[in-house]
Amino acid sequence: MDIGNPTISDAYDVIVLGAGAGGMAAAVVAANEGLQTLVIEKTAYVGGTTALSGGMVWAPNNSKMGSVGGADTADAAQTYIDETAGEGGGAVLRRSFLREAPRAIDYFDRNSHVQLTPLAFYPDYYPDAPGATLGGRVMEPVALDARELGEAFTLLRPPLPEFTLFGSMMVARPDIAHFRQIFRSPASALRVARLLLSYAIDRISLHRGANLVLGNALAGRLLKSLLALNVPIAVNTTTKRLVKEDNRIAGVEIETSSGSKVLRARRGVVLAAGGFSHNPDLRKRLLPPEADMHSAASEGDSGDGLNLALDAGGYISEDNVSNAFWAPISRFTRADGSPGIYPHTVTDRGKPGMLAVNADGRRFTNESNSYHDFVQAMFRTHNQSPTIPAYLICDRQSIWQYGLGAVKPMTLRLAPYLRGGYLIKAATLEELARKIGVDPNHLVATVDLYNADAVHGIDTAFGRGSNAYHKYVGDPANEPNPCMRPVATPPYYAVKLYPADLGTAAGIRTNGDGAVLDRNDDPIAGLYACGNDMNSVMAGAYPGPGITLGPALVFGYLAAMHMASGGEAKPRA
Ligand SMILES: Cc1cc2nc3c(=O)[nH]c(=O)nc-3n(C[C@H](O)[C@H](O)[C@H](O)COP(=O)(O)OP(=O)(O)OC[C@H]3O[C@@H](n4cnc5c(N)ncnc54)[C@H](O)[C@@H]3O)c2cc1C
């Protein structure tokens, strides 16, 4: 088989559009259930935004959580989501998700190379809400040695270079602590030396580091599963239209370098093209204008799935609490001249000695809340006092310890970041205020109050450090509050933050099997959607880590099982 450019037959049982988590999950299950399956991917790479992501998978009541001391029930998870995400477009799907998630995760565990492991401590984002858990619901992909992909490794979308060392060395979450302690712990120094040696060996023969973790491991594991099942994957292939016959979707017309071709799909077509992050028209219609075109999603996610579903008689849910999943980003130009963005998810914002202010020089939210809530606060307060951009502020010690956006921890030379204007530096807070255009008196007063609160360990303004999630993103070694310490040692630094989506939440309305619904809420025969093409199970709320990839895997599984059963609900053991 020619990897990425296979010979394409005229007919398959299942045709999947999009090789991200949703699409590859559907294809793995369909092929494993004996259906002849084809994956079509528009870009040159497999993996989509999934490959760029943290790879966390929210899987309530999964069968492995007991192994890390977690306990859960579908009812507890239902209570938690209802409390934190409300009703809206996701309510119907939620029951299906909660009932099937444990089964789907077990299915992948038994029948594919997708192996996930629960995390003992990774709290839900509202840990004090009824039904919340502090760990076990969140699973991460087991690391993958990319050599196991053979020549298909070149097909896998690389991670964001800013999330790696030396441009392509991925670092697993537990190893970050070893890098931080490299000068203090001989065991950590040894671990880091091993990792560096292993990376150096990889680079002798490979185009990038082979130790895949996070979202790259998830995408790599899905890809490995497809290879094992001999599922053809056609990259650089676009879909011109869905073929409709006898009131059902019967195939797709594709466009390749050798021309267009109609392919028949006997059981169904799965739309898994990753949502509309890069579609200007849909953004204009569904997202706040302040978000502009900023997106951390991969470039192929441009609304094709939604538009194909609309043409076929489907519709987009418009009753979500948010139509996208948000994170603050900073912007810069890479050494090669390409534009870069850094999503400030968990690395810096919630750490001690970091605070965010608006154009008025005042804090506007709890910096240790989730990235999604942080951006919601930017939108909410922007009308009263400009908060886009906002500024993340800290001193040199905090950059050294935690990094600041694209500037990694323990960076000796900040000059390149200052020259390019990414970092703004000043000897005093007054000077920093003038450089970022805010009232110096306000900024000094804001930092003074923050510093005084940090000494006492109580954030009188926003309650930073008051719950388990804040503590998770803070620094447990910092006392009395893991999220606060005085910003007191000049020079001071600032970086500009803008809202960007990590993926879109508004999507095609489906039923609990992932079947696309028409305006009467009847399934359109032969058409399914999953991943971010499907409307969010959470109705655009972000109650915990992994709430897009969890549903992407589960509904990919459900759609494939539905097709395997010939469109009837299949009894599942
Ligand atoms: C930095 C970052 C970190 C994140 N971390 C997490 C996390 O830890 N947990 C979590 O749950 N979520 C996370 N997310 C969000 C998550 O990555 C996405 O929601 C998820 O990957 C979407 O999966 P998908 O399968 O729908 O789309 P994708 O993974 O984007 O895959 C869609 C694929 O379809 C292709 N495509 C598009 N149009 C067509 C077409 N016409 N024909 C064929 N192919 C097409 C695209 O090129 C792409 O390869 C993160 C996002 C970012 C940016």
The ligand as an SDF file (V2000), in Angstrom:
LIG
                    3D

 53 58  0  0  0  0  0  0  0  0999 V2000
   -3.1780   23.4310   21.7810 C   0  0  0  0  0  0  0  0  0  0  0  0
   -4.4460   22.6310   21.8920 C   0  0  0  0  0  0  0  0  0  0  0  0
   -4.6020   21.7560   22.9630 C   0  0  0  0  0  0  0  0  0  0  0  0
   -5.7850   21.0190   23.0840 C   0  0  0  0  0  0  0  0  0  0  0  0
   -5.8660   20.0860   24.0770 N   0  0  0  0  0  0  0  0  0  0  0  0
   -6.9770   19.3240   24.1660 C   0  0  0  0  0  0  0  0  0  0  0  0
   -7.0460   18.2720   25.1260 C   0  0  0  0  0  0  0  0  0  0  0  0
   -6.0840   17.9830   25.8420 O   0  0  0  0  0  0  0  0  0  0  0  0
   -8.2140   17.5570   25.1960 N   0  0  0  0  0  0  0  0  0  0  0  0
   -9.2890   17.8260   24.3850 C   0  0  0  0  0  0  0  0  0  0  0  0
  -10.3270   17.1700   24.5130 O   0  0  0  0  0  0  0  0  0  0  0  0
   -9.2190   18.7890   23.4310 N   0  0  0  0  0  0  0  0  0  0  0  0
   -8.0890   19.5030   23.2890 C   0  0  0  0  0  0  0  0  0  0  0  0
   -8.0010   20.4430   22.2920 N   0  0  0  0  0  0  0  0  0  0  0  0
   -9.0910   20.5280   21.3040 C   0  0  0  0  0  0  0  0  0  0  0  0
   -9.0100   19.2870   20.3860 C   0  0  0  0  0  0  0  0  0  0  0  0
   -7.7050   19.1440   19.9020 O   0  0  0  0  0  0  0  0  0  0  0  0
   -9.9800   19.3630   19.2030 C   0  0  0  0  0  0  0  0  0  0  0  0
  -11.2570   19.6890   19.6930 O   0  0  0  0  0  0  0  0  0  0  0  0
  -10.0380   17.9940   18.5160 C   0  0  0  0  0  0  0  0  0  0  0  0
   -8.7530   17.6150   18.1040 O   0  0  0  0  0  0  0  0  0  0  0  0
  -10.9780   17.9800   17.3230 C   0  0  0  0  0  0  0  0  0  0  0  0
  -10.9270   16.6890   16.7610 O   0  0  0  0  0  0  0  0  0  0  0  0
  -11.5640   16.4380   15.3370 P   0  0  0  0  0  0  0  0  0  0  0  0
  -11.3570   15.0160   15.0040 O   0  0  0  0  0  0  0  0  0  0  0  0
  -12.9420   16.9670   15.3090 O   0  0  0  0  0  0  0  0  0  0  0  0
  -10.7360   17.3940   14.3630 O   0  0  0  0  0  0  0  0  0  0  0  0
   -9.2240   17.3730   13.9020 P   0  0  0  0  0  0  0  0  0  0  0  0
   -8.3600   16.6300   14.8360 O   0  0  0  0  0  0  0  0  0  0  0  0
   -8.8360   18.7760   13.6080 O   0  0  0  0  0  0  0  0  0  0  0  0
   -9.2740   16.5450   12.5540 O   0  0  0  0  0  0  0  0  0  0  0  0
  -10.0300   17.0040   11.4530 C   0  0  0  0  0  0  0  0  0  0  0  0
   -9.3040   16.6110   10.1890 C   0  0  0  0  0  0  0  0  0  0  0  0
  -10.1730   16.7730    9.0690 O   0  0  0  0  0  0  0  0  0  0  0  0
   -9.4270   17.2920    7.9950 C   0  0  0  0  0  0  0  0  0  0  0  0
  -10.3550   17.8590    6.9930 N   0  0  0  0  0  0  0  0  0  0  0  0
  -10.9290   19.0820    6.9730 C   0  0  0  0  0  0  0  0  0  0  0  0
  -11.7390   19.2080    5.9100 N   0  0  0  0  0  0  0  0  0  0  0  0
  -11.6960   18.0260    5.2410 C   0  0  0  0  0  0  0  0  0  0  0  0
  -12.3100   17.5260    4.0740 C   0  0  0  0  0  0  0  0  0  0  0  0
  -13.1590   18.2740    3.3390 N   0  0  0  0  0  0  0  0  0  0  0  0
  -12.0260   16.2690    3.6630 N   0  0  0  0  0  0  0  0  0  0  0  0
  -11.1560   15.5100    4.3660 C   0  0  0  0  0  0  0  0  0  0  0  0
  -10.5330   15.9360    5.4720 N   0  0  0  0  0  0  0  0  0  0  0  0
  -10.8070   17.1670    5.9280 C   0  0  0  0  0  0  0  0  0  0  0  0
   -8.5150   18.2730    8.6670 C   0  0  0  0  0  0  0  0  0  0  0  0
   -7.4220   18.5970    7.8350 O   0  0  0  0  0  0  0  0  0  0  0  0
   -8.0990   17.4940    9.9040 C   0  0  0  0  0  0  0  0  0  0  0  0
   -6.9690   16.6910    9.6510 O   0  0  0  0  0  0  0  0  0  0  0  0
   -6.8310   21.1790   22.1330 C   0  0  0  0  0  0  0  0  0  0  0  0
   -6.6570   22.0520   21.0550 C   0  0  0  0  0  0  0  0  0  0  0  0
   -5.4780   22.7620   20.9240 C   0  0  0  0  0  0  0  0  0  0  0  0
   -5.2970   23.6670   19.7310 C   0  0  0  0  0  0  0  0  0  0  0  0
  1  2  1  0
  2  3  1  0
  2 52  2  0
  3  4  2  0
  4  5  1  0
  4 50  1  0
  5  6  2  0
  6  7  1  0
  6 13  1  0
  7  8  2  0
  7  9  1  0
  9 10  1  0
 10 11  2  0
 10 12  1  0
 12 13  2  0
 13 14  1  0
 14 15  1  0
 14 50  1  0
 15 16  1  0
 16 17  1  0
 16 18  1  0
 18 19  1  0
 18 20  1  0
 20 21  1  0
 20 22  1  0
 22 23  1  0
 23 24  1  0
 24 25  2  0
 24 26  1  0
 24 27  1  0
 27 28  1  0
 28 29  2  0
 28 30  1  0
 28 31  1  0
 31 32  1  0
 32 33  1  0
 33 34  1  0
 33 48  1  0
 34 35  1  0
 35 36  1  0
 35 46  1  0
 36 37  1  0
 36 45  1  0
 37 38  2  0
 38 39  1  0
 39 40  1  0
 39 45  2  0
 40 41  1  0
 40 42  2  0
 42 43  1  0
 43 44  2  0
 44 45  1  0
 46 47  1  0
 46 48  1  0
 48 49  1  0
 50 51  2  0
 51 52  1  0
 52 53  1  0
M  END
$$$$
